[in-house]
């Protein structure tokens, strides 16, 4: 039980240390992740998969 607590605390500490770096990476990627082209590829892929299984 203490091992799980220790792992959790260690991971929280790692996240705290890397938070600024991860925030910058996420903000830089956000325009690509939320672009119309990206959504179209996701939605059309799901639509095509549904047609195959129907």
N, C-alpha and C positions, 0 to 999 in steps of 0.2 A: 504494500500500500504506500509506503514511504517512497518507493522507487517511482511510482506513478506521479506522486506529488513533485518529486525532484525533477523528473522529466518535464512536467508541465511548467515548473518555474524556470527551468533552463530554456525552454522554447519561448516563453514569454520574454525573457531577457534578450534572446536573439532577435525577436521581433522588434523590441524596443530599440535595439542598436541599429537595426536595418530599416527602421520605419521611414526615415527621410529618403533613403535611396529607393525604396520600393514605391514611395509616393511619386517621386520624380519619374520613375519608369512607367508607372500607371498613367500619369498625366500625359506623358509623351505618346503613349500608345492609344489613348482614348479616342482621338480623331479617327484613327484607323478602325478601332473596334466598333465604333458607333456610326461608321459611314454607311451611306445608302448602299453602296456596292457590297459591303460585308453582310448587311442584313439580307440583301437579295440572294446572296450565295447560300446563306443559312436557310432562308425560307424556301427557296426553290429546291434545295437538297432535301428538305423534309417533305415537301410536296411530291417530289419524284419518288421518294422512298414509300410514301403512302400509296401511290399509284401501283408500285410494284407488288405491294402486299395485299392489294384489294382484289 
